[in-house]
Structure formats: C-alpha cells, structure tokens
Amino acid sequence: MSTASLNRLTPYLFLAPAAVIMALALLYPLGYMVYGSFRDWDPSQSLGESTFVGLSNYVSIWGDPNFHESMAVTLKFAFTVVGIEMLIGVGLALLLDRKLRGMSILRTLFILPMMIAPVVVGLIWRYMYHPTLGVFNRSLKSVGMESVDWLSQHALLSVIIADIWQWTPFIFILSLAALQSLPQSALEASRIDGATGWQQIVYIKLPLMMPVLIVTGLLRLIDAFKVLEVILVMTEGGPGLSTEILALRISRTATEFRELGVAAAMSNFLLLLLLFFTIMMLSYNRWQEYRALKARRLIEEEL
C-alpha cells in the first residue's frame, strides 16, 4: 500500500473504534427495541421466546384512548414549557447583555436549578405545593385567601412551572453566549444608521441569533418530551391522566402492565415523532443560517 493511500485511510482507522462503540451502544439497543415492538413480549420471557405479532402492538396503541390522552398531555406540556422558557430566557439575555458588576456571580446563580437532580426538583416543588405546609398556600393564607390544592386542581400548571424554573437558565445561558458572539460591526452600523435599541433587537440581534435559538429550542423540546422523574415525584401522572406524559405512560406499560412489546411500540412512536421535529427544525435552521450569512455579506458590502 502506498503512502498516499495510507494517509487517506488513517483518519478512518482512528474513527473505527468510535464507530464500533457507537454501533454497539446506539444501533444495537435501537434495533432490539424495534424488533421487540413486533412481538408479544413480557418480562417473564426473553425476547427470543416471545411470539411474533406483527403490527398488533402498533394497532393497539393507536386505538388506545389512554395513549391518545398521554400524547395530548405530552404535546401540551412540551410546547408550553419550551415556548415560555424561550421567551423568558431570551428576554433575560437581551436585558442583561451589558457590562454589569457581579455578572459572573449572577450567571452562577442562574444555572443552579439546572444542577439539581430531577428527583430533588420534584420533591422541592411537591413540598412547596403542599396543601397546608407549602409556601404558596401559607402565602395565600397570610393575605386572607383560601388555600389551593395545586397538585389536584392545577396539576399540569404546577408541573409546567417547576420545569420552567429548572430549565429557563439553560435558555438564558446559551442565548447570552449567542448575543455576545454577534459581530459588533453589524451593531455599530445599525447605530450609525440611527436604529433604536428595539430595532436592533428585531432586525439585527434576533435574526443573527436564530440558528443558535433554533438548536437550543430543539434540545429543550427533545428533553421536554422525555421528562419523567419530576412528574413522577410530583404527581405520579395524576390526578387521572392529567399529567401523564408519554414517557411515564411507556414506563408504566413496561413495569406495571408488563407489556414490553407495547412499551417498545410506544417508544418507537415517540422516537419517530422527535425525529420529525428534529428534521423540521434543523431544516429551518439551515435556511435561517443561509439568510443570516446573506445578511452579513450585505452589511459587510455596505461597510
């Protein structure tokens, strides 16, 4: 083998161990799950001992009203928390994009909720929502108002608030980093042209930040679809199915109902749904990147 051929093959040789590990750690479990979704499989038997049932598991979940309810709760929860977190996180980043004393300390305080384990977050908010001892109801009683059973009357809203508290800092940190990496030449040019602060935000900052914001929103959306521990600790999916998102439904189907094949079919459906949103948002991201690159070139030509 010639030296030139060896040099061309060297990068692939270095990538080969990582590719093998990825195939074993990612593709094998994924294939195992897809294969299991076509079988009548329960925890008392191995996958090879189970009976092949074709698309029966998919047909059963498609006709299950509880699955439809969990799917509706999942969509409502995910898009609500991501939308509000994006608004608050980006808004805070725009507000604090300036030289302030103690900014490093403020950033550290902002990311503290992200560092807390989800189970602990669920316990914290469950006790804060306690009907008699919780801080919210004690505050209501101190001003002469009646207490509220938050986790029964407003269960989904309570879970949404807890998620927003924990993950808005994630949006804030990435949005602030995107703001501080914007080309100063574009901002200076807009100031010279007489653009107000609001016009800079709408026509300069947000369009240039959009590729980062789309990826950030996508990461949060994927994570919101998979939330489990916080909801499990706070409400256990209740009352009824009001807070049972799809991840919790899958967990219950596998552990409580002992229907591993059905749970695998649900997991595949969730995977395809997330894959659809990922492709859509990344396609939109590429289009926004093209627009941002075109805008930068026009600004540079004007300068």
Secondary structure, 3 states (H helix, E strand, C coil): CCHHHHHHHHHHHHHHHHHHHHHHHHHHHHHHHHHHCCEECCCCCCHHHCEECCCHHHHHHHCCHHHHHHHHHHHHHHHHHHHHHHHHHHHHHHHCCCCCCCHHHHHHHHHHHHHCCHHHHHHHHHHHCCCCCCHHHHHHHHCCCCCCCHHHHCHHHHHHHHHHHHHHHHHHHHHHHHHHCCCHHHHHHHHHCCCCHHHHHHHHHHHHHHHHHHHHHHHHHHHHHCCCHHHHHHCCCCCCCCCCCHHHHHHHHHHCCCCHHHHHHHHHHHHHHHHHHHHHHHHHHHHHHHHHHHHHHHHHHHC
